[in-house]
Structures are given as C-alpha cells and as structure tokens.
Amino acid sequence: GGANCGMVARPLVKVLRLPPGFGVKETLVLEEALLRHDPSRSNWLVQTVGPAHPVIVLGLSGKPRDLVNLRRWKSYDGHLEVVKRFSGGGTVVLGPDTMLASWVMRGWPAGTNPTLAADSPRADPRAIMSWSEEVYRPMIADCFGPSQAAVFSARENDYVLGDVKFGGNAQAITRGDWVHHTSFLWDWRPEHMALLSQPRKQPDYRKQRSHESFLTPLREHAEAPYAAQEGG
C-alpha cells in the first residue's frame, strides 16, 4: 500500500494474442487500425509468433535495393515476402523463430492520456525506448535469470544483452498516440539473415560486425538458468 503512493498509476492495457499464421501484413494493418481508428482509445499489447516462411519487413522509408540482398532474394528457393510497415526503423527478417510484440498506447506518460487533445504531451522515440526497457527488464529476469537482466539494456533502437542484439524495435508516433513494435529473436537462421544487405546506417555499438557476431538468440540464454535449476 503506502510504499506505492508516489508511483504513477499503471495504465490499463488490453492484451490481444493473435493465432499463428495470422500474417505479417494483416498484423500490421490491425495495429495501424488500433492506433488510428480504435473508437474506445484503449491501450493494447498485440502479441504473435513469426511467420512460417521468411518475411522481410522494411521501415516506412526503407528502399529494397539498399536493404535487401537482391542476388540472394532472386536465388532463394522457397516462399519469401517483402512488406513495408507504417512505422520507421530498420529492416528485419521474420521467421518461425521470431516473437512479435507491439504496444499501442495513448499519450505520455505511457498510456495515461486517453483523451486526445491538441496540447497532449508527445512521446519521443528515446523516451519510448527507456520506458520499454523498464517494462521488459523484470520479464528478462523471470525468463532468463537475474544475471541476464543485469546486462539487458535498450541501446539505440535495439535490445541487447551486453553488446549483442536479441530484439529490434520501431515506433510510429501520431499526435498523442504511439505504437512500439518489437521483434524478438528466439532463434535465427543464417540463410534468412543472408537475405539482408549490410545496412549503410548502423548503430555505433555494432562496429560493422556481421550478423553472426552481432546477434544472439534468446534460446541460448534460456537454457542456462533452467539447466542450473535442474542441476541444483
């Protein structure tokens, strides 16, 4: 009771878990509709798993010729889609080993301004990243152990453990409302990552590293705490 008196009230968030196979394009259309046209102006967390086949998702201003390895794309033996989302951010390739989560929130502080007004406080991408870091830190601790939570951080537009990336983020901000997308890498497949070009614009901490040395699958970090518990 009393210890929480000074804390900002947590906003009510509705959780929408989409079934496997719902579709990347369909998920993006749904999230944009919730952002722009939800008459109830609710806060939402939309969750789903990645598609069965690879889907390359470009940011709003992304150009395929700059971001997709066209030679690998043309020679890829399998079903492959390229779509563009309504938010900014970088290029990702989604597959069955990715987990997707999007927060659709009203106002700032996060989710606390359901009445849209001309003078509504506006979120900015850095503030959203900082907010999301604090949201996900206890989840990282619960799922992967306190040692991983200690090295978890939001760096530029990424989620990292130390200096390796396991999640990519993008935002769209419209008036007082915003959406924060995340693709979490449970695992990743080299043949899928090879479909992407080395981006010209990279976060400083990447230091021109290849995907193999820059990315870390969450699957590897999930095994350690459970193995320790079983051993104990």
C-alpha positions in Angstrom: 0.0 0.0 0.0 1.9 3.0 1.4 5.2 2.3 -0.5 3.4 2.8 -3.8 1.7 6.1 -3.1 4.3 8.1 -5.0 4.3 5.9 -8.1 2.4 6.7 -11.3 -0.6 4.5 -11.8 -0.1 1.7 -14.3 -2.3 2.2 -17.3 -4.8 -0.5 -18.2 -3.6 -2.5 -21.3 -5.7 -4.9 -23.2 -3.8 -8.0 -24.5 -4.5 -9.4 -27.9 -2.8 -12.7 -28.8 -3.1 -13.4 -32.5 -3.1 -17.0 -33.7 -0.2 -18.5 -35.6 -0.5 -17.9 -39.3 -2.4 -14.6 -38.9 0.0 -13.0 -41.3 2.6 -10.2 -41.1 0.7 -7.8 -43.4 -2.5 -8.5 -41.6 -0.9 -7.9 -38.2 0.5 -4.5 -39.3 -2.9 -3.5 -40.7 -4.6 -4.4 -37.5 -2.0 -2.5 -35.4 -2.3 0.6 -37.5 -6.1 0.4 -37.2 -5.9 0.2 -33.4 -3.5 3.2 -33.4 -5.6 5.4 -35.6 -9.2 4.2 -35.5 -10.0 2.5 -32.2 -13.1 4.2 -31.0 -12.5 3.1 -27.4 -9.0 4.6 -27.5 -7.7 1.7 -25.5 -4.1 0.7 -24.8 -3.2 -2.5 -26.5 -0.4 -5.1 -26.4 -0.6 -7.2 -29.6 1.4 -10.5 -29.5 2.0 -13.1 -32.1 4.7 -15.5 -33.4 6.6 -15.1 -36.6 5.5 -16.5 -40.0 6.3 -20.0 -41.2 8.3 -18.6 -44.1 10.7 -15.6 -44.2 9.1 -12.1 -44.4 11.4 -9.1 -44.9 9.9 -6.0 -43.3 11.1 -2.6 -44.3 10.6 0.6 -42.3 8.4 3.3 -43.8 11.3 5.0 -45.7 13.2 1.8 -46.5 14.3 1.0 -50.1 14.6 -2.7 -51.1 17.6 -2.0 -53.4 19.5 -0.7 -50.4 18.4 -3.1 -47.7 17.7 -6.4 -49.4 20.4 -8.7 -50.9 18.7 -8.9 -54.3 21.1 -11.6 -55.6 20.2 -13.9 -52.6 16.5 -12.9 -52.9 16.3 -13.9 -56.6 18.1 -17.2 -55.9 16.2 -18.1 -52.7 14.5 -21.4 -53.0 11.3 -21.0 -51.1 8.4 -18.7 -50.3 9.5 -15.2 -49.5 7.7 -11.9 -48.9 8.8 -8.3 -48.6 6.4 -5.8 -46.9 6.7 -2.3 -45.7 5.3 -1.3 -42.3 3.8 2.1 -41.4 6.4 2.8 -38.7 10.1 3.9 -39.0 13.1 1.9 -38.0 15.3 -0.6 -39.7 14.8 -3.7 -41.7 14.1 -7.1 -40.1 13.6 -10.6 -41.5 10.9 -12.5 -39.6 10.5 -16.3 -39.5 9.1 -19.0 -37.3 11.8 -18.4 -34.6 10.8 -14.8 -34.0 8.3 -13.5 -31.5 6.5 -10.2 -32.1 5.0 -7.7 -29.6 3.6 -4.3 -30.3 2.4 -1.7 -27.7 -0.3 0.7 -28.9 -0.5 3.4 -26.3 -2.4 6.6 -25.7 -0.4 9.7 -24.6 2.6 10.3 -22.4 3.5 9.1 -19.8 2.8 5.8 -21.5 -0.9 5.1 -21.8 -2.1 7.7 -19.4 -3.8 10.2 -21.7 -6.9 8.6 -23.3 -8.4 12.0 -24.3 -6.8 13.2 -27.4 -6.2 17.0 -27.4 -4.1 19.4 -29.3 -1.8 20.0 -26.3 -1.4 16.3 -25.5 2.1 15.5 -24.3 4.1 13.8 -27.1 6.3 10.8 -26.6 9.6 10.7 -28.5 11.4 7.5 -29.6 14.1 7.8 -26.9 11.6 8.1 -24.1 9.6 5.1 -25.5 12.8 3.0 -25.6 13.6 3.9 -22.0 10.0 3.1 -20.9 10.1 -0.2 -22.7 13.5 -1.1 -21.1 11.9 -0.9 -17.7 8.8 -2.8 -18.8 10.9 -5.7 -20.2 13.6 -5.9 -17.5 11.6 -7.9 -15.0 10.4 -10.2 -17.8 14.0 -10.8 -18.8 14.8 -11.6 -15.1 11.9 -14.0 -14.8 12.6 -15.8 -18.1 16.4 -15.8 -18.3 17.6 -15.1 -14.8 18.9 -12.0 -12.9 22.4 -12.2 -14.5 20.9 -11.6 -17.9 18.6 -8.9 -16.6 21.7 -7.1 -15.3 23.3 -6.9 -18.7 20.0 -6.2 -20.6 19.6 -2.7 -22.0 18.0 -0.7 -24.7 20.8 0.6 -27.0 19.7 3.0 -29.8 16.8 1.1 -31.4 17.8 -2.4 -30.2 17.5 -4.6 -27.1 20.8 -6.1 -26.2 22.5 -8.4 -23.7 25.8 -6.8 -23.2 26.8 -5.9 -26.7 24.9 -8.4 -28.7 21.3 -7.9 -30.0 18.3 -10.0 -29.5 15.5 -7.6 -30.3 14.8 -4.9 -32.9 12.3 -2.0 -32.4 10.5 0.6 -34.4 8.0 3.3 -33.5 5.2 5.3 -35.1 4.0 8.4 -33.2 0.9 10.2 -34.3 -0.3 13.2 -32.3 -0.6 12.0 -28.7 -0.6 8.3 -29.6 2.1 5.8 -30.5 3.0 2.2 -31.3 6.2 0.4 -30.3 7.0 -2.7 -32.3 9.5 -5.4 -31.2 10.7 -8.5 -33.0 12.4 -10.8 -30.5 14.9 -13.4 -31.8 14.2 -16.7 -30.1 16.5 -18.2 -32.7 17.6 -17.1 -36.2 18.6 -18.8 -39.4 21.7 -17.8 -41.3 20.0 -18.3 -44.6 17.3 -15.9 -43.7 19.7 -13.2 -42.4 21.7 -13.6 -45.6 18.7 -12.1 -47.4 19.5 -8.7 -45.9 22.3 -6.4 -47.1 24.7 -4.9 -44.6 23.0 -1.7 -43.8 24.8 1.6 -44.5 23.4 3.1 -41.4 24.3 1.0 -38.3 24.1 1.6 -34.6 27.5 2.7 -33.3 27.8 -0.3 -31.0 27.5 -2.7 -33.9 31.0 -1.7 -35.1 30.4 -3.2 -38.6 30.0 -6.7 -37.1 28.4 -9.4 -39.2 25.0 -10.9 -38.2 26.8 -13.9 -36.8 28.8 -11.8 -34.2 26.2 -9.1 -33.7 23.1 -11.2 -32.9 22.3 -13.6 -30.1 19.3 -15.9 -29.9 17.3 -15.9 -26.7 17.1 -19.7 -26.9 20.8 -19.9 -25.8 20.2 -17.7 -22.8 17.0 -19.5 -21.7 18.9 -22.8 -21.4 21.4 -21.6 -18.8 19.1 -20.8 -15.8 16.9 -23.9 -16.3 20.0 -26.1 -16.6 21.3 -24.6 -13.3 18.0 -25.2 -11.6 17.8 -28.8 -12.7 21.4 -29.4 -11.7 20.7 -28.0 -8.2 
